[in-house]
Amino acid sequence: MDEFEYDLLKFVKKESLIKNGDFVLLAVSGGADSMAMMHAFSKIRDHLSADFLVAHLNHMIRKEAEIEGKGVSDFAKSLGFECVVESRNVPEYLKTHKGLSIEEGARVVRYDFFEAVASKYGANKIATAHHLSDLTENFFLRLFRGSGVGGLIGMSPARGKYIKPFLIFDEQRIRNYVKIYRIPFFEDKTNFDTRYLRNRIRHLLIPEIKKDFCPQIEKMVFNISTILRMYQDHLGKEISEKFDLNIVNDRICLKLEDLRKEDDLVLSELFKMILNEMRVNISHRKIDSCVKIVKDSRYHELNLGQGVYVIKDKDVCVGKKKEEIFWSPLELLVPGSVQIKELSIKIYSEFEEEEIKLGDSKNRVTIDAGKITFPLVVRPAKDERIIPFGMKEEVRVKDILKKRGVSAEMRRIFPVVAQKDGKIVWIVGVTFSDDLKVTKNTRKILTLIREGGAF
């Protein structure tokens, strides 16, 4: 074992990247870094008590990629590793996923491939060959794009099942290792195209900084990243203890009143953590929008992409939208009943002429039948008004429901009993029209009864 391999083993053990019994998928592109990673792990695997599998993806962007796949497979087999090589058509993927650059699309497809292979073969760790020079490039790339602390932190040695065991090496040291052991690799020509900002940072900016300002720039950036990560981890721990970030029914829901007690820094970090849980691509614009709607008094629906929304009403929920529920008006015969299957609710109606038994407005109402024009219908509430029982002035139905804590989604389909001319008799389970209340002159009573319903 040489010094490079010893330093790798020491780093892996110090950071607990690989433990006894782990099954590690080595993500190998065919470039110098990932081929060096595969070679180095072949030398130290006996000291790790772990199993390894190599995975390579052809993105079908470059013609030479097919040859590279065979080269990765042959080298893996020569080192005693099983290798999975597959192809995914990134250009075709981009046609149905507008707004992604070719680099972003390739990354999404690539990581989906790693996840699928890991799941199929039972690997619990996925190792990528990102190194110190990558970390430094990302630092400047995100600095120029105005990223926050999370962006500047960049890569961590471990994040969930993903590990970066080469994060202690700069590119030059890796290239020296490749040269010493004559490790075969494939050079992607696009890595030298300075039309791309990342390549200008790699080939122009960083060499200039090393030459005239800071020869150890990679280590300096690593130290800054480590310090920033400590701050963020501390804040993240406090947020995790304060808020429940478990995903339930494809959503994370938090009380609006609790969120409004926090400052913008905590809210920003909270939404970053939530978007990470939801596996949504994070941007400053998305986080800023999430924070702003917490402060706003109005109902909001924000599309974060990838099928995930922020819905702000009485609570703030982040996740997949519930399927819209639709139901049609139903005639309510008296006596009789109707069932709204979509809402799991049944409404009964009956006349009473003897003893008056007043209802509670929630599950049962008693109203003056002589003041009603029949027939009655049960239908979703509209943008309409009613004078609620005990009041003198009209109030918007949706305002009544909102005050009662009914969500915006439910307000669109909330059931009311009404006359054919549109006049509301009963907002089911909430209140009825004041002019229909029972008085000493009432001779015939209509009783309406609600059964079921989660409101």
Disulfide bonds with the S-S distance in Angstrom:
Cys253-Cys317 2.15
